[in-house]
Amino acid sequence: MSEIVPVDATRPDPEIIRRACALLEAGELVGVPTETVYGIACAPEHIEALYCAKERERGKPIARLAASLEQVEALGADFGKDGRALAEKYWPGPLTLVLNTPDGPTGFRVPDHNVPLALARAFGRPIALTSANKSGGADAANAQEALQTLETAVPLFLDSDNPGANIPSTVILCTEDEIKILREGAVSKKDIIKRLS
């Protein structure tokens, strides 16, 4: 049976975070608040569980939630042209950078919310994270909305304040040769252009 557990957004309870990490390690899904939309997370090696829960097309990329730029670097990610400057400016924050890694292009984000940061920090490496909805459906803004859609697939939903406006992150492809905006979201195209000019 699924459970919603309140978590203090200012100081997340370490015991609740440890419980969530144990579920991730066991191959389970966990509902996670962020400053954008509410998400569901899993350990990267159990990513099939995310595809099944969301009824998502296999091969469609799923980004990673990291605790820091250093966690992303530890995976051998190449920030390419201007990627590091964007990370230093907007992380933590609502910007996903698609970077080349030894495992292929992968999106990474360091969220501006203490609960997912604590989870990724305790987990020790980036976590696979995507919006908590069925593929093509409306994004969930909180744990209650996510529970209505994904109850049977997710045993634990962390419930915390979402200070954002339920706007997804902006997604940018960063290679050695180019910067390309794949999806405009919480960070505007105008701001990105201004930052890189």
Secondary structure, DSSP 8 states (H G I E B T S, - for coil): --EEEE--SSS--HHHHHHHHHHHHTT--EEE--SSS-EEEE-GGGTHHHHHHHT--TTS---EE-SSHHHHHTTT-B-TTTHHHHHHHH-SSSEEEEEB-TTS-EEEE--S-HHHHHHHHHHTS-EEEEESS-TTS----SHHHHHHHHTTT-SEEEE----S-S---EEEEE-SS-EEEEE--SS-HHHHHHHH-
